[in-house]
Amino acid sequence: MNQKGKPAVLLAEDERTLSSIIADTLEGEGFSTIQAFDGQEGLRLFRERRPDIIVADVMMPRMDGFEMVRRIRDTDKTTPVLFLTARSSVDDLVFGFGLGANDYLRKPFKMQELIVRVKALLNRTAGGLNVQAAFNIGNYVFDTVSQTLVTEDQAEELTHFENEILMRLCLNINRVVEIKSLLLHLWYDDSAYNRNSLHGYIHKLRKLLSGDERLKIINIRGIGYKLVCPAGDVCDMHGA
């Protein structure tokens, strides 16, 4: 928060006209903005100002958005990150999520959509689905409070949205969770673009769970996703 209690947005965007338009829009919605015009400046301002959320272009001079966020995630795992990108491939989405991004917005975009996504990320970070529990799923312990997926060998930190998606799948083991309900919970919107973002998160979660062949996240085409755990005695919830 800045001194006046407004949520602070670090806006890293090298297109100065677009940056000014975004900054004006955000400030009109009650945010304060910290503008950076390349990745190196963005990294420096993040460390100096500690914003509440980062909105970053992927393609920037001196240091791109991916590298900037990778370095930020070395020391900060929780500040939400929204990437702005002209890229469209699923591989790029998955790569960004793997670095710790929370959401993507593809250029060109409407300013109102940007505002909705920024507010959704801040609301999820502040509140979220507050289930104080951990889940035993196969060889993993999924701790929803620390947002970690733990095995005997290692602990993987999840992004906020990965945590929320896996939590909902675990609460409905062997049952279908509808795509629309996930989209409305995460983004308050069930657009085709958000479906692609959700697919990126599911891809990452499948990879994280691949160490136990008993666990599968199945796509029920056109309906939703289901976390399948055939051996019922290895899938349960504990904690309160």
C-alpha positions in Angstrom: 0.0 0.0 0.0 1.1 3.5 -0.6 0.9 6.3 2.0 -2.7 7.0 1.2 -3.7 3.4 1.6 -4.2 2.8 -2.1 -3.1 -0.6 -3.6 0.2 0.0 -5.3 0.7 -1.5 -8.8 4.1 -1.9 -10.4 3.5 -1.3 -14.1 6.5 -2.5 -16.2 5.6 -1.6 -19.8 8.1 -0.2 -22.4 5.4 1.3 -24.7 5.2 4.7 -23.0 1.9 5.7 -24.5 0.2 2.4 -23.5 1.9 2.7 -20.0 0.4 6.2 -19.5 -3.1 5.0 -20.6 -2.9 2.0 -18.2 -1.6 4.1 -15.4 -4.3 6.7 -15.8 -7.0 4.0 -15.9 -5.6 2.3 -12.7 -5.4 5.6 -10.9 -9.0 6.4 -11.9 -10.0 3.1 -10.2 -8.3 3.9 -6.9 -4.8 2.4 -7.4 -1.4 4.1 -7.2 1.0 3.2 -10.0 4.8 2.8 -10.2 5.9 2.9 -13.8 8.9 1.2 -15.2 9.9 1.1 -18.9 12.2 -1.9 -18.9 12.7 -5.1 -16.9 15.8 -3.8 -15.0 14.0 -0.7 -13.9 11.0 -2.8 -12.9 13.2 -5.1 -10.8 14.8 -2.2 -9.1 11.5 -0.4 -8.3 10.0 -3.7 -7.0 12.8 -4.0 -4.5 12.6 -0.4 -3.5 8.8 0.1 -3.4 7.4 -3.4 -2.6 4.1 -3.0 -4.6 0.9 -5.0 -3.9 0.8 -6.4 -7.5 2.9 -6.4 -10.6 1.6 -5.8 -14.2 4.4 -6.6 -16.6 4.8 -6.8 -20.3 6.7 -9.9 -21.5 8.7 -8.2 -24.3 10.8 -5.4 -22.8 14.3 -4.0 -23.5 17.3 -4.7 -21.2 15.5 -7.4 -19.3 12.3 -9.1 -20.5 9.3 -9.7 -18.2 10.0 -13.4 -17.8 13.5 -12.7 -16.4 12.3 -9.9 -14.3 9.6 -12.1 -12.6 12.1 -15.0 -12.3 14.4 -12.8 -10.3 11.6 -11.4 -8.2 10.4 -14.9 -7.4 13.8 -15.8 -6.0 12.9 -13.7 -2.9 9.2 -13.1 -3.2 6.7 -15.9 -3.8 3.4 -14.2 -3.0 3.1 -10.8 -4.8 0.6 -11.5 -7.6 1.9 -11.1 -11.2 -0.2 -10.3 -14.3 1.7 -10.6 -17.6 0.7 -8.5 -20.6 1.7 -10.3 -23.8 1.2 -10.3 -27.6 2.2 -14.0 -27.5 -0.5 -16.6 -27.9 1.0 -20.1 -27.6 0.1 -22.4 -24.7 3.9 -23.1 -24.3 4.4 -19.4 -23.5 1.6 -19.4 -21.0 2.9 -22.6 -19.3 6.4 -21.1 -19.2 5.1 -17.9 -17.5 3.0 -19.8 -15.0 6.1 -21.9 -14.2 8.0 -18.8 -13.3 5.3 -17.8 -10.9 2.9 -15.7 -12.9 -0.7 -15.6 -11.6 -2.5 -14.5 -14.8 -2.1 -13.4 -18.4 -3.8 -10.7 -20.5 -3.2 -10.9 -24.2 -2.7 -7.7 -26.2 -4.8 -5.9 -27.4 -7.1 -5.8 -24.4 -9.8 -3.7 -23.0 -8.9 -1.6 -20.0 -12.0 -2.8 -18.1 -10.8 -6.4 -18.4 -7.4 -5.3 -17.0 -9.1 -3.7 -14.0 -11.2 -6.8 -13.4 -8.2 -9.1 -13.5 -6.1 -6.8 -11.2 -8.9 -6.6 -8.7 -9.5 -10.4 -8.8 -5.8 -11.1 -8.1 -5.8 -8.8 -5.2 -9.0 -10.2 -3.8 -7.8 -13.8 -4.1 -4.5 -12.9 -2.4 -6.3 -11.1 0.4 -9.1 -13.6 0.9 -9.2 -16.7 -1.3 -11.0 -19.9 -0.5 -10.0 -20.3 3.1 -10.0 -24.0 3.8 -7.6 -24.6 6.7 -6.6 -28.1 5.8 -4.0 -30.3 4.2 -4.7 -33.2 1.8 -2.9 -36.5 1.5 -3.0 -37.3 -2.3 -1.0 -40.3 -3.3 2.7 -39.7 -2.5 2.0 -36.0 -1.8 0.9 -33.8 1.0 -0.8 -30.7 -0.3 -0.8 -27.9 2.3 -3.3 -25.3 1.4 -2.1 -22.8 4.0 1.6 -22.7 3.0 0.6 -23.4 -0.7 3.1 -26.3 -1.0 3.0 -29.7 -2.6 5.4 -31.9 -0.6 6.9 -35.4 -1.1 9.7 -37.1 0.8 12.3 -35.6 -1.5 11.1 -32.0 -2.1 8.5 -29.3 -1.6 7.1 -27.4 -4.5 5.6 -24.0 -3.9 2.4 -23.3 -5.8 1.1 -20.0 -7.1 -2.1 -18.7 -5.5 -4.3 -19.8 -8.5 -2.6 -23.2 -8.6 -3.4 -23.6 -4.9 -7.0 -22.7 -5.4 -7.5 -25.0 -8.4 -5.9 -28.0 -6.7 -7.8 -27.3 -3.5 -11.1 -27.5 -5.4 -10.1 -30.7 -7.2 -9.1 -32.2 -3.9 -12.4 -31.2 -2.3 -14.0 -33.2 -5.1 -11.8 -36.2 -5.4 -13.1 -38.5 -8.3 -15.8 -36.0 -9.1 -16.0 -33.5 -11.9 -15.4 -29.8 -11.1 -17.1 -27.8 -13.8 -14.9 -25.4 -15.8 -17.4 -22.6 -15.5 -17.3 -22.8 -11.7 -13.5 -22.6 -11.7 -13.5 -19.7 -14.1 -16.0 -17.7 -12.2 -14.2 -18.4 -8.9 -10.8 -17.3 -10.2 -11.7 -14.5 -12.7 -15.4 -13.8 -12.3 -15.6 -14.5 -16.0 -15.9 -17.6 -18.2 -14.4 -16.3 -21.5 -12.5 -18.4 -23.9 -9.3 -16.6 -23.0 -9.7 -17.5 -19.4 -10.2 -21.1 -20.4 -6.8 -21.1 -22.0 -5.3 -19.6 -18.9 -7.0 -22.4 -16.8 -5.6 -25.0 -19.2 -2.1 -23.6 -18.5 -2.6 -24.1 -14.7 -3.9 -27.6 -15.2 -0.9 -28.5 -17.4 1.4 -27.3 -14.6 -0.5 -29.2 -11.9 -0.4 -32.4 -14.0 3.4 -32.0 -14.3 3.7 -31.5 -10.5 1.7 -34.6 -9.8 3.4 -36.8 -12.4 5.6 -38.4 -9.8 2.7 -40.6 -8.7 1.2 -42.5 -11.6 -2.0 -43.2 -9.6 -2.9 -39.6 -9.8 -4.5 -38.1 -12.9 -6.3 -34.9 -13.7 -8.7 -35.9 -16.4 -10.3 -33.5 -18.8 -14.0 -34.2 -19.2 -14.4 -32.5 -22.5 -16.7 -29.5 -22.5 -17.6 -30.1 -18.8 -14.7 -29.8 -16.4 -11.8 -31.5 -14.7 -11.5 -34.4 -12.3 -8.7 -35.4 -10.0 -8.7 -39.2 -10.1 -7.2 -41.1 -7.2 -8.1 -44.8 -7.7 -6.8 -46.1 -4.3 -9.2 -44.4 -1.9 -7.0 -45.0 1.1 -4.3 -42.6 -0.3 -6.6 -39.6 -0.8 -7.9 -37.9 2.3 -8.0 -34.6 4.1 -6.6 -33.8 7.4 -6.3 -30.7 9.6 -9.0 -28.2 10.5 
